[in-house]
Structure formats: structure tokens, C-alpha cells
């Protein structure tokens, strides 16, 4: 009965952990590395295990850093069963297809640069759209919160609401082998209590816990003060005659922002918003999925849906699917709120909007999510005077706002409270930078903590 670690170890992206028990191999997540070019190159490296030998993949949620290498896993031989919640299943489809499309576009762009420079070789995408489609064939049983699934003799899995994004789950594995039993709980990514859309994260009793530590070294600002700061940033930018650019994660963050923009207009806390754009095909598709899974919401949001009120709809909101619609936004020089992916500015349409607005001192850029080391978002947040976009050095003259309270990740206090409910004697700290892990570990009560590195294996 072993556990091994193959991603998000002393780092924040690429989650991938394996349990070996009773002759079966169970993978929990198979995420993509995101951030610097060096990290992206790690995606193509061997997994550290034989994909063909994996029997089950349990997907905690549909963020790319947890599901993004699934098509590559299948491409390299995986023929097992993927199990996740209904909402994560739907969201993973659009995330993987979008990732494949972006990789194909990037490969074409690099191929053009290579041809012009006369360099050797033709860069290939990590996987293509067909690979993403093929991977969807391996999605099997759908997990419901709190309902145990027997995977094999000696292995039972229960998905528990993690409150992170729609459909997100912690996964409890009950393992039996050679007369010994262990309960191992994987946190996935944990959300925050008291949010308007999702329920608070739940926990279960466990002998060992694999826990994320993204914000293990800090507390978030309160949600109320974060919403107020968002409204202030928008109002101040409009008074200067500029646009507001919000690099937006397509899942959860985009929908939560739409919720608060609608609420701000209804409560009179925001000026009239004449131009609001959700410029992300994936975020638009995700919003449609959010509208079809009321079982994932807290009571207040479910009540809104029952009353026939869409919590994500506000006046003058425009969904921009087509590239021509996105380009037309460039004609608007003031009074627009533009939400576009990607949240870390590593790709997507937000890079075009930054190129057109970042050098304008009347504009504002509002960051409302985590930005990994090496990403353009992190460089801007850290005070870079210029940022390279499409081969140009764009000066940073716009007002930069970083609002931490919107994070979909639990902060230190939430992590400690969740961990205490597990009563785990052994804790593996993952999905965090070393600074965050080192800050959190001494605060964990009554547990032995370890920070595994890539490829490490431990007996349970």
C-alpha cells in the first residue's frame, strides 16, 4: 500500500498523485504545469509511471492544473476509467478542448517563427484536439457527493464537496490490503466558507491527508472588503476615462465576478455599466454549465434560480465568442469592463486587451486570482515596468489592482480548520510554493507533515 507523487510537489501546478493498493493503481488528478517556459516543457516529460498500468483516474476538479494532461495520459497508453462529478465532467470537456486548441495555435505560431529564422525542426503541440476528444471516451461513472464508489476489492472512493469551483471535490480513499486498512484523503483544491455561490468545503476523518497549501502563508482579505475594492477600482477607472481589464479564470472566477457586478449595479454601488464583456469562449460555455447544476450551490443561489432569476446576468452584458467580436472591443476607449482569459495572462484574449490598454494611465487592470511565478500576471503584480506581449515590450502605465479576497483557494485559517476536522496523523503538503508549505507545517496540530518531491514514494 503505497502513495507516490508526480506533480504539484514543492510547486503549485501539475497535480498528480498515485495510490497503489490491492494490485491496482489509482491516480488522483493528472494536471498540467503552468507558468514559465521551463515548467511548460515539463509537461512533455515522462510521467514517472506507466500510463497503461493505471486502472483509475479520480479527478478532483476541472482546472487545467488538475486535468490538463489527461489527453497525454491517454495518448501514452492509459485505458482505465476516469471518475469525477457531473459538473466536473462537463467542465473538463471544454477545458481540455480549449487547451488542445491553444496548443495547436501555439505550435503553428512557433512553426512560423522557426521557418522565418531558418531554425531546425517543427514544434509539435503536447496534444491535439483529436487527443482531447479521445480522452473523453474514458470518462465512466459519475460521482455524487457523499456516495461511496467501490473501485475494486479493497478500494472505495467517496467524493466530498471541496467548495473550490463548480463540481470540485476532495476524494476519500478507503484502502484495505493484507489485513490492514487506511483512510487517505486528498484535498484537491479547497475553497472558502461564506461565498455566495458554493457551499463551504467539507472534510472527512482520515489517517493520512494530501493537502494543498497554495495560501498556507497568508490570510485573505475579507470578501466584503474585496468586493468594495473591486467597485472602487471600477469607479475610479471610469472617472479617469479608462477601461477596466480583469484577467479572468474561466471557471468560477468569471461567474463570481458576474454575480458581484450584477449585485453592485442592483444595489447602486456601481455606476451604470454600459459596456460589460465576457470575452472568453470557454468562460461563456462554463457559465452555461454553471446555470445547469443547481445541486452544487448554496441555498441563497439555488433560491435565485428557483425564482427564475439568473445570478450571472446584468444589463449590457455581452458574451464575445467570435474573434471579430473581441477585436471590436478595441474601439471602446473608456467605460468598459473587459473580463478575458487567461487569469495568469499566459495566453488567451486578455493579452490583446493588455496590449491595447496597459500603457494607458487612465486604465485599470484588476487581478483577482493567483498568479504563478514566471507568468506575465505575476510580473505585472510584482511591479514590472514593461511586459512582453506578442514580441513587443509594452510599458505598464495603467493602475494595477491586486485583490486577494476573491481567491477560490482556502487561506491559512481555512486550511488549518479543514485539516483539524480530518484528525490525520500524517499529512503530505502539496500544491504550494515552499514558502507557503514551510509557514503552514508548524501550525498543523497532532500530525507528522512531509513535503514530498517529484517521484517520491511512501509506504502507507
C-alpha positions, -999 to +999 in steps of 0.1 A: +000+000+000+020+030-013+015+066-023+037+084-048+039+120-060+042+130-096+032+167-098+025+199-077+052+188-053+070+219-040+051+238-067+016+250-074+006+233-107+006+199-123-012+180-096-007+142-099-006+116-071-008+078-072-021+052-048-011+015-052-032-009-033-046-044-037-029-048-071-045-016-085-031+018-094-053+048-087-043+082-100-057+113-083-056+141-109-033+145-139-027+182-142-007+204-165+023+226-154+016+263-159+039+293-156+073+297-171+085+281-203+106+257-183+076+245-164+056+241-197+084+220-211+080+196-181+045+187-194+061+167-222+084+147-199+076+111-188+050+109-161+072+088-138+049+058-141+035+037-169+001+053-180-010+019-194-007+004-158-031+029-143-066+015-135-085+046-124-081+083-126-101+102-099-104+138-110-110+163-081-120+192-104-116+206-139-090+232-136-062+227-161-035+222-135-055+192-123-069+177-155-048+192-183-025+162-191-053+136-193-052+136-231-015+130-230-020+102-204-044+085-229-021+092-258+006+073-239-014+043-231-040+049-203-071+027-208-086+029-173-117+047-160-120+084-153-143+092-124-155+126-114-186+146-105-212+155-131-203+192-132-166+185-134-172+161-162-189+187-183-164+214-174-134+192-182-147+187-217-145+224-226-112+229-206-094+200-225-107+210-259-097+246-253-063+235-241-058+214-272-069+243-295-045+267-278-016+243-281-023+238-318-023+276-323+009+280-303+026+252-324+016+270-356+029+303-343+062+287-333+064+269-366+061+302-384+089+317-363+111+287-369+105+289-407+114+326-407+146+321-387+156+290-406+158+271-374+156+233-372+125+212-365+088+218-363+074+223-328+045+199-321+017+205-296+016+184-264-016+170-277-042+179-303-080+183-304-084+146-315-064+135-285-086+156-262-117+141-278-103+106-274-096+112-237-133+119-231-142+083-241-126+071-208-150+091-185-170+064-168-191+065-136-203+098-123-196+106-086-222+121-063-211+140-032-211+117-002-219+085-021-192+058-019-180+040-051-164+006-050-134+007-074-121-027-067-119-052-038-101-032-011-106+002-027-135+025-021-137+062-031-160+089-018-162+124-033-167+152-008-177+188-016-145+209-017-162+243-023-135+254-047-152+255-081-184+240-095-182+202-091-149+203-071-143+175-046-120+161-020-115+124-025-115+100+004-100+066-004-107+037+020-079+011+014-076-025+026-046-048+018-033-078+037-055-072+067-045-035+071-068-005+065-060+031+058-082+061+050-064+086+028-080+120+020-069+141-010-080+177-006-078+186-042-081+224-041-101+237-012-125+267-013-136+292+013-166+293+036-191+321+032-190+325-005-222+335-024-222+306-049-208+274-035-211+256-002-182+256+024-156+228+019-163+196+038-139+171+053-137+135+065-118+116+091-085+102+077-053+085+087-033+104+061-041+136+042-027+150+009-034+187+013-030+218-009-010+247+006-014+274-021-021+302+005-006+284+035+014+315+044-013+341+045-048+352+052-072+365+026-089+399+028-125+396+038-148+390+008-169+422+017-138+444+016-126+428-016-159+434-033-158+470-021-123+474-035-134+459-069-162+485-070-138+513-061-113+502-088-140+502-114-155+536-104-120+553-102-110+539-136-143+552-152-137+586-136-103+588-153-119+579-186-103+544-190-113+508-193-111+481-167-093+449-177-098+418-155-077+388-164-102+361-155-101+324-149-130+309-169-142+286-142-157+301-110-139+335-111-157+347-142-191+336-128-184+351-094-174+384-109-206+385-130-225+378-098-209+408-079-212+431-109-249+424-111-253+429-074-233+462-075-255+476-102-287+465-084-275+480-051-263+512-066-228+506-055-215+508-091-222+534-118-242+523-148-222+497-167-228+504-203-201+480-216-195+447-199-177+420-219-171+384-211-145+378-238-138+341-234-155+313-253-146+289-225-159+312-198-191+316-218-196+278-221-187+274-184-213+299-175-239+279-194-228+248-174-230+268-141-266+275-150-274+238-152-260+225-119-280+240-091-271+209-069-236+225-064-248+258-050-256+272-016-291+278-005-293+315-015-281+310-051-304+279-055-333+301-044-325+327-070-326+300-097-359+287-084-373+322-086-363+324-123-335+349-117-301+343-133-274+354-108-249+359-137-269+382-159-267+420-158-277+449-182-254+455-212-235+423-206-222+409-239-208+374-245-180+375-271-174+341-287-161+352-321-127+367-327-143+396-346-164+405-315-133+405-294-114+428-318-144+452-319-139+459-282-107+477-291-128+505-305-141+513-270-116+536-252-135+543-219-162+529-197-158+492-204-153+463-180-135+436-200-132+401-185-110+378-205-088+348-201-064+337-191-062+346-155-024+345-154-021+362-188-002+333-202-025+331-233-060+339-245-076+371-254-067+391-223-032+396-238-047+416-267-066+438-243-035+443-222-015+453-253-042+479-261-048+492-225-018+485-203+002+516-215-027+539-209-025+556-174-063+562-173-070+524-175-070+499-147-060+462-145-076+442-117-061+409-107-084+387-087-067+354-087-035+335-081-005+343-104+022+317-105+059+326-106+071+333-142+037+343-156+030+378-171+004+384-144+029+378-117+055+401-133+029+429-136+018+424-100+054+424-088+059+459-104+074+452-138+079+485-158+072+466-190+058+433-201+065+414-233+033+407-254+034+395-290+071+403-293+067+439-281+077+455-248+045+471-235+050+498-208+029+493-177+013+527-170-022+515-161-033+514-125-027+479-111-050+464-085-045+431-068-075+419-048-067+387-029-101+381-013-116+366-044-094+336-044-111+303-049-084+288-027-086+285+011-063+307+031-042+297+060-070+298+085-094+279+063-067+252+056-060+248+093-097+245+102-102+219+074-072+199+084-082+198+121-115+181+111-096+153+094-077+143+126-050+130+103-018+116+118+002+120+086+000+150+062+016+154+028+018+190+018+015+196-019+003+223-044+022+252-029+054+271-031+080+261-004+074+294+015+037+286+019+044+250+030+071+260+055+047+286+070+018+261+073+036+230+085+044+242+121+008+252+126-007+218+119-017+201+151-012+165+160+002+154+127+035+145+111+040+166+080+060+159+049+067+179+017+073+153-010+093+159-041+086+146-076+089+109-078+090+102-040+071+071-028+059+064+008+045+033+024+011+038+040 
